[in-house]
Amino acid sequence: MQILLVDMVIVPATTGQMGVLPGHVATIAELKPGVLSVHEGNDVTKYFVSSGFAFIHGNSVADIVAVEAVPVDRIDVNLVQKGLQDFTQKLNSASTDLEKAEAQIGVDVHSALNSALTG
């Protein structure tokens, strides 16, 4: 667990990007695979989160609970592209609903990773 005092957090919610500033209304948001940006003055740190929840409290505290969170600058673009190719191939050859669902999750996460690195 990491506690930071920051100016703003932008979270990749399933309903769209959500900026959280001090005094934000209390909210619970489901996270989708994407980039979570933490703004401290002029410094911006970006993390890729695979999924999770953001709990924004009325006292200007936000709890971000992510299944996985990795600094974007530590992600290997070559591994992401290979993973995307592998999961796309698995999706195309899947024969059961379970195989299709597992492959689709892999495609979705790797597509979001790829966008995080190129966007």
Summary of the structure (lengths in Angstrom):
residues: 119
radius of gyration: 16.0
end to end distance: 27.5
largest distance: 50.5
contacts: 322
relative contact order: 0.16
helix: 35%
strand: 36%
